[in-house]
Amino acid sequence: MQEFIIEPLATDLDDAIAQKIDLKTKPQGALGRLEKVASQICRIQQTLEPQLKLPSFFVCAADHGVVAEGVSPYPQDVTWQMVYNFLSGGAAINVFARQHGIALKVVDCGVKHDFAPHSDLIAMKIDYGTKNMATDPAMSVEQCKQALGNGAKLVDGVHASGSNVIGLGEMGIGNTTAASALLCKLAEVDPAKATGAGTGLSLDGILHKQQVIARALDTHLHLTSPIEILAALGGFEIITMAGAILQAAHHRMVVLIDGFIATSALLAAHALHPDVLDYCISCHQSNENAHRLMLEILGVEPLMKLDMRLGEGTGAAVAYPLILSAVNFVNEMSSFEGAGVSQQ
């Protein structure tokens, strides 16, 4: 299994960071959440002059065997069809990535389709979708470890090229079921509180989805170790994202977390290494039921709430300019002394 070495953030510079932010030409705290984001990035990078370099986003795609239970109103073919949409530049994440100068790659983590080689597609297919978690483990423990390692490889590549900030998005029909199941098992949440409409289920559909998740939890009731739980209830794209989050923290990179599915990957990463939270910025609170609960359990505060529930990394991409603004004010805004402005 990939070994992830993640250090808790050092506190040596905390006083200097706070002083630098407080002495900018503004009332203390006047830039609100931007000040917290700026402080966090300074701590991650252990500098008073933080920089965001070569932002790199990955859209991780995979299929889920649990769709056989009727948990999504969309057919499974939508997964591979959307991958082609990403590759042609026509999805929402493509628009936002172009707008903000973000490098974007699509990762085939386990789509039930064979793709021709493409310059923007990274082939990391573990299998043609997971098994049905309601009756069997979604994947083997070895496949789970492989997915974690694949996520680490993604990050190693962009880190070597000079990137110090990543964002993660996903595509996979059925993956809200996997995310909800992970929330239930890892945080002992009732399926009724952890289950939402996903891509647009009716009330009856949501109730059915809750029942499927309850069956999956019963099937894997005996599991207690994090790696076995992730294998039984996860998705190839979710576990790949978890590996990417962990490796990014190992490299002391800034990690931008998107919505419900990406946060389930963070929940999975946190189950393996709790210190990973220090390196992550929750970019928005999804309109998907239970995302707020998941954020509360992790103890993180989202940067935005725009009622988005698309996935793909869209919330993280939209938040990126705000995060860049936090870095820029630290580096470019005058201090009271430098500007000759009285503090009293």
TORKOL-4160 file (C-alpha; in steps of 0.2 Angstrom, whole numbers, padded with zeros to 4 digits, m for minus):
344
<pt num="1" X="0000" Y="0000" Z="0000"/>
<pt num="2" X="0006" Y="0018" Z="m0004"/>
<pt num="3" X="0013" Y="0025" Z="0012"/>
<pt num="4" X="0007" Y="0043" Z="0015"/>
<pt num="5" X="0018" Y="0053" Z="0027"/>
<pt num="6" X="0008" Y="0069" Z="0032"/>
<pt num="7" X="0015" Y="0081" Z="0045"/>
<pt num="8" X="0004" Y="0092" Z="0056"/>
<pt num="9" X="0006" Y="0110" Z="0051"/>
<pt num="10" X="0019" Y="0119" Z="0061"/>
<pt num="11" X="0015" Y="0133" Z="0072"/>
<pt num="12" X="0031" Y="0142" Z="0072"/>
<pt num="13" X="0025" Y="0156" Z="0060"/>
<pt num="14" X="0008" Y="0158" Z="0067"/>
<pt num="15" X="0011" Y="0174" Z="0077"/>
<pt num="16" X="0020" Y="0182" Z="0062"/>
<pt num="17" X="0007" Y="0177" Z="0050"/>
<pt num="18" X="m0007" Y="0184" Z="0061"/>
<pt num="19" X="0003" Y="0200" Z="0064"/>
<pt num="20" X="0006" Y="0203" Z="0045"/>
<pt num="21" X="m0013" Y="0201" Z="0041"/>
<pt num="22" X="m0018" Y="0212" Z="0056"/>
<pt num="23" X="m0007" Y="0226" Z="0051"/>
<pt num="24" X="m0014" Y="0228" Z="0034"/>
<pt num="25" X="m0023" Y="0244" Z="0030"/>
<pt num="26" X="m0040" Y="0238" Z="0036"/>
<pt num="27" X="m0049" Y="0235" Z="0053"/>
<pt num="28" X="m0044" Y="0218" Z="0060"/>
<pt num="29" X="m0054" Y="0204" Z="0053"/>
<pt num="30" X="m0062" Y="0216" Z="0040"/>
<pt num="31" X="m0058" Y="0204" Z="0026"/>
<pt num="32" X="m0068" Y="0190" Z="0035"/>
<pt num="33" X="m0065" Y="0172" Z="0028"/>
<pt num="34" X="m0051" Y="0178" Z="0016"/>
<pt num="35" X="m0040" Y="0181" Z="0031"/>
<pt num="36" X="m0043" Y="0163" Z="0037"/>
<pt num="37" X="m0039" Y="0156" Z="0020"/>
<pt num="38" X="m0024" Y="0167" Z="0019"/>
<pt num="39" X="m0018" Y="0162" Z="0036"/>
<pt num="40" X="m0020" Y="0143" Z="0032"/>
<pt num="41" X="m0011" Y="0144" Z="0015"/>
<pt num="42" X="0004" Y="0154" Z="0024"/>
<pt num="43" X="0004" Y="0139" Z="0037"/>
<pt num="44" X="0004" Y="0126" Z="0024"/>
<pt num="45" X="0018" Y="0134" Z="0014"/>
<pt num="46" X="0027" Y="0140" Z="0030"/>
<pt num="47" X="0030" Y="0157" Z="0023"/>
<pt num="48" X="0024" Y="0175" Z="0025"/>
<pt num="49" X="0024" Y="0177" Z="0006"/>
<pt num="50" X="0012" Y="0163" Z="m0001"/>
<pt num="51" X="0010" Y="0159" Z="m0019"/>
<pt num="52" X="m0002" Y="0148" Z="m0029"/>
<pt num="53" X="0007" Y="0140" Z="m0044"/>
<pt num="54" X="0001" Y="0131" Z="m0059"/>
<pt num="55" X="m0017" Y="0126" Z="m0052"/>
<pt num="56" X="m0020" Y="0108" Z="m0058"/>
<pt num="57" X="m0038" Y="0100" Z="m0057"/>
<pt num="58" X="m0042" Y="0082" Z="m0060"/>
<pt num="59" X="m0060" Y="0075" Z="m0064"/>
<pt num="60" X="m0060" Y="0057" Z="m0059"/>
<pt num="61" X="m0073" Y="0046" Z="m0067"/>
<pt num="62" X="m0079" Y="0029" Z="m0063"/>
<pt num="63" X="m0095" Y="0018" Z="m0064"/>
<pt num="64" X="m0104" Y="0010" Z="m0049"/>
<pt num="65" X="m0112" Y="m0007" Z="m0049"/>
<pt num="66" X="m0125" Y="m0001" Z="m0036"/>
<pt num="67" X="m0134" Y="0007" Z="m0051"/>
<pt num="68" X="m0141" Y="m0010" Z="m0054"/>
<pt num="69" X="m0152" Y="m0006" Z="m0039"/>
<pt num="70" X="m0161" Y="0009" Z="m0047"/>
<pt num="71" X="m0153" Y="0022" Z="m0037"/>
<pt num="72" X="m0151" Y="0035" Z="m0051"/>
<pt num="73" X="m0163" Y="0042" Z="m0064"/>
<pt num="74" X="m0149" Y="0042" Z="m0077"/>
<pt num="75" X="m0142" Y="0027" Z="m0086"/>
<pt num="76" X="m0124" Y="0022" Z="m0083"/>
<pt num="77" X="m0119" Y="0027" Z="m0100"/>
<pt num="78" X="m0120" Y="0045" Z="m0095"/>
<pt num="79" X="m0103" Y="0042" Z="m0086"/>
<pt num="80" X="m0093" Y="0039" Z="m0102"/>
<pt num="81" X="m0103" Y="0051" Z="m0112"/>
<pt num="82" X="m0099" Y="0065" Z="m0100"/>
<pt num="83" X="m0081" Y="0060" Z="m0101"/>
<pt num="84" X="m0081" Y="0063" Z="m0119"/>
<pt num="85" X="m0090" Y="0080" Z="m0115"/>
<pt num="86" X="m0075" Y="0084" Z="m0104"/>
<pt num="87" X="m0063" Y="0080" Z="m0117"/>
<pt num="88" X="m0071" Y="0090" Z="m0130"/>
<pt num="89" X="m0071" Y="0105" Z="m0118"/>
<pt num="90" X="m0090" Y="0107" Z="m0117"/>
<pt num="91" X="m0094" Y="0104" Z="m0098"/>
<pt num="92" X="m0096" Y="0117" Z="m0085"/>
<pt num="93" X="m0079" Y="0113" Z="m0077"/>
<pt num="94" X="m0071" Y="0116" Z="m0094"/>
<pt num="95" X="m0078" Y="0133" Z="m0094"/>
<pt num="96" X="m0073" Y="0138" Z="m0077"/>
<pt num="97" X="m0055" Y="0130" Z="m0079"/>
<pt num="98" X="m0052" Y="0140" Z="m0095"/>
<pt num="99" X="m0059" Y="0156" Z="m0087"/>
<pt num="100" X="m0047" Y="0155" Z="m0072"/>
<pt num="101" X="m0031" Y="0147" Z="m0080"/>
<pt num="102" X="m0033" Y="0130" Z="m0072"/>
<pt num="103" X="m0025" Y="0115" Z="m0080"/>
<pt num="104" X="m0038" Y="0101" Z="m0082"/>
<pt num="105" X="m0036" Y="0083" Z="m0084"/>
<pt num="106" X="m0049" Y="0069" Z="m0084"/>
<pt num="107" X="m0045" Y="0052" Z="m0076"/>
<pt num="108" X="m0053" Y="0036" Z="m0081"/>
<pt num="109" X="m0052" Y="0027" Z="m0064"/>
<pt num="110" X="m0065" Y="0014" Z="m0068"/>
<pt num="111" X="m0077" Y="0019" Z="m0082"/>
<pt num="112" X="m0087" Y="0005" Z="m0090"/>
<pt num="113" X="m0081" Y="0010" Z="m0107"/>
<pt num="114" X="m0065" Y="0009" Z="m0117"/>
<pt num="115" X="m0058" Y="0026" Z="m0122"/>
<pt num="116" X="m0046" Y="0030" Z="m0136"/>
<pt num="117" X="m0030" Y="0038" Z="m0131"/>
<pt num="118" X="m0032" Y="0057" Z="m0128"/>
<pt num="119" X="m0020" Y="0071" Z="m0123"/>
<pt num="120" X="m0032" Y="0076" Z="m0109"/>
<pt num="121" X="m0036" Y="0059" Z="m0103"/>
<pt num="122" X="m0026" Y="0049" Z="m0090"/>
<pt num="123" X="m0029" Y="0030" Z="m0091"/>
<pt num="124" X="m0030" Y="0023" Z="m0073"/>
<pt num="125" X="m0044" Y="0010" Z="m0075"/>
<pt num="126" X="m0044" Y="m0002" Z="m0061"/>
<pt num="127" X="m0060" Y="m0011" Z="m0068"/>
<pt num="128" X="m0076" Y="m0008" Z="m0078"/>
<pt num="129" X="m0085" Y="m0001" Z="m0063"/>
<pt num="130" X="m0087" Y="m0007" Z="m0045"/>
<pt num="131" X="m0097" Y="m0022" Z="m0039"/>
<pt num="132" X="m0114" Y="m0019" Z="m0032"/>
<pt num="133" X="m0111" Y="m0013" Z="m0014"/>
<pt num="134" X="m0128" Y="m0019" Z="m0008"/>
<pt num="135" X="m0123" Y="m0037" Z="m0011"/>
<pt num="136" X="m0104" Y="m0038" Z="m0012"/>
<pt num="137" X="m0089" Y="m0027" Z="m0008"/>
<pt num="138" X="m0088" Y="m0013" Z="m0021"/>
<pt num="139" X="m0070" Y="m0018" Z="m0024"/>
<pt num="140" X="m0056" Y="m0029" Z="m0016"/>
<pt num="141" X="m0044" Y="m0021" Z="m0003"/>
<pt num="142" X="m0030" Y="m0023" Z="m0016"/>
<pt num="143" X="m0040" Y="m0013" Z="m0029"/>
<pt num="144" X="m0043" Y="0000" Z="m0015"/>
<pt num="145" X="m0025" Y="0001" Z="m0012"/>
<pt num="146" X="m0022" Y="0003" Z="m0030"/>
<pt num="147" X="m0034" Y="0017" Z="m0032"/>
<pt num="148" X="m0025" Y="0026" Z="m0017"/>
<pt num="149" X="m0009" Y="0024" Z="m0026"/>
<pt num="150" X="m0016" Y="0030" Z="m0042"/>
<pt num="151" X="m0021" Y="0046" Z="m0034"/>
<pt num="152" X="m0004" Y="0048" Z="m0027"/>
<pt num="153" X="0004" Y="0046" Z="m0044"/>
<pt num="154" X="m0008" Y="0060" Z="m0051"/>
<pt num="155" X="m0002" Y="0072" Z="m0038"/>
<pt num="156" X="0017" Y="0067" Z="m0039"/>
<pt num="157" X="0016" Y="0071" Z="m0058"/>
<pt num="158" X="0009" Y="0089" Z="m0056"/>
<pt num="159" X="0020" Y="0092" Z="m0041"/>
<pt num="160" X="0035" Y="0088" Z="m0050"/>
<pt num="161" X="0030" Y="0101" Z="m0064"/>
<pt num="162" X="0029" Y="0115" Z="m0051"/>
<pt num="163" X="0011" Y="0115" Z="m0046"/>
<pt num="164" X="0007" Y="0118" Z="m0028"/>
<pt num="165" X="m0012" Y="0118" Z="m0028"/>
<pt num="166" X="m0024" Y="0105" Z="m0034"/>
<pt num="167" X="m0043" Y="0103" Z="m0036"/>
<pt num="168" X="m0053" Y="0087" Z="m0037"/>
<pt num="169" X="m0069" Y="0084" Z="m0046"/>
<pt num="170" X="m0078" Y="0068" Z="m0051"/>
<pt num="171" X="m0091" Y="0060" Z="m0063"/>
<pt num="172" X="m0099" Y="0043" Z="m0060"/>
<pt num="173" X="m0118" Y="0039" Z="m0061"/>
<pt num="174" X="m0122" Y="0031" Z="m0044"/>
<pt num="175" X="m0108" Y="0040" Z="m0034"/>
<pt num="176" X="m0119" Y="0049" Z="m0022"/>
<pt num="177" X="m0125" Y="0032" Z="m0016"/>
<pt num="178" X="m0107" Y="0028" Z="m0012"/>
<pt num="179" X="m0103" Y="0044" Z="m0004"/>
<pt num="180" X="m0119" Y="0043" Z="0007"/>
<pt num="181" X="m0114" Y="0025" Z="0012"/>
<pt num="182" X="m0097" Y="0030" Z="0017"/>
<pt num="183" X="m0104" Y="0044" Z="0027"/>
<pt num="184" X="m0116" Y="0032" Z="0036"/>
<pt num="185" X="m0102" Y="0019" Z="0040"/>
<pt num="186" X="m0087" Y="0031" Z="0044"/>
<pt num="187" X="m0098" Y="0043" Z="0055"/>
<pt num="188" X="m0112" Y="0032" Z="0061"/>
<pt num="189" X="m0125" Y="0042" Z="0052"/>
<pt num="190" X="m0143" Y="0036" Z="0048"/>
<pt num="191" X="m0146" Y="0033" Z="0030"/>
<pt num="192" X="m0161" Y="0044" Z="0031"/>
<pt num="193" X="m0150" Y="0059" Z="0035"/>
<pt num="194" X="m0136" Y="0054" Z="0023"/>
<pt num="195" X="m0147" Y="0052" Z="0007"/>
<pt num="196" X="m0152" Y="0065" Z="m0006"/>
<pt num="197" X="m0159" Y="0067" Z="m0023"/>
<pt num="198" X="m0142" Y="0065" Z="m0032"/>
<pt num="199" X="m0145" Y="0068" Z="m0050"/>
<pt num="200" X="m0164" Y="0071" Z="m0047"/>
<pt num="201" X="m0173" Y="0057" Z="m0039"/>
<pt num="202" X="m0191" Y="0059" Z="m0034"/>
<pt num="203" X="m0196" Y="0057" Z="m0015"/>
<pt num="204" X="m0200" Y="0038" Z="m0018"/>
<pt num="205" X="m0183" Y="0037" Z="m0027"/>
<pt num="206" X="m0174" Y="0044" Z="m0012"/>
<pt num="207" X="m0183" Y="0032" Z="0000"/>
<pt num="208" X="m0178" Y="0018" Z="m0011"/>
<pt num="209" X="m0160" Y="0024" Z="m0011"/>
<pt num="210" X="m0160" Y="0025" Z="0008"/>
<pt num="211" X="m0166" Y="0006" Z="0008"/>
<pt num="212" X="m0152" Y="0001" Z="m0004"/>
<pt num="213" X="m0139" Y="0010" Z="0007"/>
<pt num="214" X="m0146" Y="0002" Z="0023"/>
<pt num="215" X="m0144" Y="m0015" Z="0014"/>
<pt num="216" X="m0126" Y="m0011" Z="0010"/>
<pt num="217" X="m0123" Y="m0006" Z="0028"/>
<pt num="218" X="m0130" Y="m0023" Z="0034"/>
<pt num="219" X="m0120" Y="m0032" Z="0021"/>
<pt num="220" X="m0104" Y="m0025" Z="0027"/>
<pt num="221" X="m0109" Y="m0023" Z="0046"/>
<pt num="222" X="m0094" Y="m0033" Z="0052"/>
<pt num="223" X="m0081" Y="m0021" Z="0044"/>
<pt num="224" X="m0071" Y="m0010" Z="0056"/>
<pt num="225" X="m0054" Y="m0006" Z="0048"/>
<pt num="226" X="m0055" Y="0010" Z="0037"/>
<pt num="227" X="m0047" Y="0002" Z="0022"/>
<pt num="228" X="m0060" Y="m0012" Z="0022"/>
<pt num="229" X="m0074" Y="0000" Z="0023"/>
<pt num="230" X="m0067" Y="0011" Z="0009"/>
<pt num="231" X="m0066" Y="m0005" Z="m0002"/>
<pt num="232" X="m0083" Y="m0011" Z="0003"/>
<pt num="233" X="m0093" Y="0005" Z="0000"/>
<pt num="234" X="m0082" Y="0017" Z="m0010"/>
<pt num="235" X="m0080" Y="0020" Z="m0029"/>
<pt num="236" X="m0064" Y="0020" Z="m0039"/>
<pt num="237" X="m0065" Y="0038" Z="m0042"/>
<pt num="238" X="m0068" Y="0042" Z="m0024"/>
<pt num="239" X="m0054" Y="0032" Z="m0017"/>
<pt num="240" X="m0042" Y="0039" Z="m0031"/>
<pt num="241" X="m0047" Y="0057" Z="m0025"/>
<pt num="242" X="m0043" Y="0051" Z="m0007"/>
<pt num="243" X="m0026" Y="0046" Z="m0013"/>
<pt num="244" X="m0023" Y="0062" Z="m0022"/>
<pt num="245" X="m0029" Y="0072" Z="m0006"/>
<pt num="246" X="m0017" Y="0062" Z="0005"/>
<pt num="247" X="m0002" Y="0064" Z="m0007"/>
<pt num="248" X="m0005" Y="0082" Z="m0009"/>
<pt num="249" X="m0004" Y="0084" Z="0009"/>
<pt num="250" X="0012" Y="0074" Z="0010"/>
<pt num="251" X="0019" Y="0087" Z="m0003"/>
<pt num="252" X="0012" Y="0102" Z="0007"/>
<pt num="253" X="0001" Y="0107" Z="m0007"/>
<pt num="254" X="m0015" Y="0117" Z="m0005"/>
<pt num="255" X="m0030" Y="0105" Z="m0009"/>
<pt num="256" X="m0047" Y="0113" Z="m0015"/>
<pt num="257" X="m0061" Y="0102" Z="m0010"/>
<pt num="258" X="m0077" Y="0103" Z="m0021"/>
<pt num="259" X="m0094" Y="0096" Z="m0016"/>
<pt num="260" X="m0102" Y="0081" Z="m0009"/>
<pt num="261" X="m0093" Y="0067" Z="m0018"/>
<pt num="262" X="m0076" Y="0076" Z="m0016"/>
<pt num="263" X="m0079" Y="0079" Z="0002"/>
<pt num="264" X="m0083" Y="0060" Z="0004"/>
<pt num="265" X="m0066" Y="0057" Z="m0003"/>
<pt num="266" X="m0059" Y="0069" Z="0011"/>
<pt num="267" X="m0069" Y="0059" Z="0023"/>
<pt num="268" X="m0061" Y="0043" Z="0017"/>
<pt num="269" X="m0043" Y="0052" Z="0018"/>
<pt num="270" X="m0047" Y="0058" Z="0035"/>
<pt num="271" X="m0051" Y="0041" Z="0041"/>
<pt num="272" X="m0034" Y="0035" Z="0036"/>
<pt num="273" X="m0024" Y="0051" Z="0041"/>
<pt num="274" X="m0033" Y="0064" Z="0051"/>
<pt num="275" X="m0020" Y="0078" Z="0049"/>
<pt num="276" X="m0025" Y="0079" Z="0030"/>
<pt num="277" X="m0038" Y="0092" Z="0035"/>
<pt num="278" X="m0025" Y="0105" Z="0038"/>
<pt num="279" X="m0021" Y="0106" Z="0020"/>
<pt num="280" X="m0038" Y="0106" Z="0013"/>
<pt num="281" X="m0050" Y="0121" Z="0009"/>
<pt num="282" X="m0068" Y="0117" Z="0008"/>
<pt num="283" X="m0074" Y="0127" Z="m0007"/>
<pt num="284" X="m0093" Y="0127" Z="m0006"/>
<pt num="285" X="m0108" Y="0118" Z="0003"/>
<pt num="286" X="m0117" Y="0108" Z="m0010"/>
<pt num="287" X="m0136" Y="0108" Z="m0012"/>
<pt num="288" X="m0135" Y="0089" Z="m0010"/>
<pt num="289" X="m0143" Y="0083" Z="0006"/>
<pt num="290" X="m0131" Y="0078" Z="0019"/>
<pt num="291" X="m0116" Y="0088" Z="0013"/>
<pt num="292" X="m0118" Y="0101" Z="0027"/>
<pt num="293" X="m0118" Y="0086" Z="0039"/>
<pt num="294" X="m0103" Y="0079" Z="0032"/>
<pt num="295" X="m0094" Y="0096" Z="0033"/>
<pt num="296" X="m0099" Y="0098" Z="0051"/>
<pt num="297" X="m0093" Y="0080" Z="0055"/>
<pt num="298" X="m0076" Y="0085" Z="0048"/>
<pt num="299" X="m0076" Y="0102" Z="0057"/>
<pt num="300" X="m0073" Y="0112" Z="0041"/>
<pt num="301" X="m0082" Y="0128" Z="0035"/>
<pt num="302" X="m0086" Y="0130" Z="0017"/>
<pt num="303" X="m0080" Y="0145" Z="0008"/>
<pt num="304" X="m0096" Y="0148" Z="m0002"/>
<pt num="305" X="m0114" Y="0142" Z="m0003"/>
<pt num="306" X="m0121" Y="0144" Z="m0020"/>
<pt num="307" X="m0134" Y="0130" Z="m0021"/>
<pt num="308" X="m0123" Y="0120" Z="m0033"/>
<pt num="309" X="m0124" Y="0102" Z="m0034"/>
<pt num="310" X="m0115" Y="0098" Z="m0051"/>
<pt num="311" X="m0099" Y="0090" Z="m0045"/>
<pt num="312" X="m0085" Y="0089" Z="m0058"/>
<pt num="313" X="m0074" Y="0101" Z="m0047"/>
<pt num="314" X="m0085" Y="0116" Z="m0052"/>
<pt num="315" X="m0087" Y="0123" Z="m0035"/>
<pt num="316" X="m0068" Y="0122" Z="m0032"/>
<pt num="317" X="m0065" Y="0131" Z="m0049"/>
<pt num="318" X="m0077" Y="0145" Z="m0045"/>
<pt num="319" X="m0069" Y="0147" Z="m0028"/>
<pt num="320" X="m0051" Y="0148" Z="m0035"/>
<pt num="321" X="m0051" Y="0167" Z="m0038"/>
<pt num="322" X="m0057" Y="0170" Z="m0020"/>
<pt num="323" X="m0043" Y="0159" Z="m0014"/>
<pt num="324" X="m0031" Y="0169" Z="m0025"/>
<pt num="325" X="m0037" Y="0185" Z="m0019"/>
<pt num="326" X="m0033" Y="0179" Z="m0001"/>
<pt num="327" X="m0015" Y="0176" Z="m0006"/>
<pt num="328" X="m0014" Y="0192" Z="m0016"/>
<pt num="329" X="m0019" Y="0203" Z="m0002"/>
<pt num="330" X="m0006" Y="0196" Z="0010"/>
<pt num="331" X="0007" Y="0199" Z="m0003"/>
<pt num="332" X="0002" Y="0216" Z="m0011"/>
<pt num="333" X="m0009" Y="0226" Z="0002"/>
<pt num="334" X="0000" Y="0239" Z="0011"/>
<pt num="335" X="0003" Y="0239" Z="0030"/>
<pt num="336" X="m0002" Y="0254" Z="0041"/>
<pt num="337" X="0017" Y="0258" Z="0043"/>
<pt num="338" X="0021" Y="0256" Z="0025"/>
<pt num="339" X="0006" Y="0267" Z="0019"/>
<pt num="340" X="0009" Y="0280" Z="0032"/>
<pt num="341" X="m0009" Y="0277" Z="0038"/>
<pt num="342" X="m0013" Y="0280" Z="0057"/>
<pt num="343" X="m0019" Y="0265" Z="0066"/>
<pt num="344" X="m0028" Y="0275" Z="0080"/>
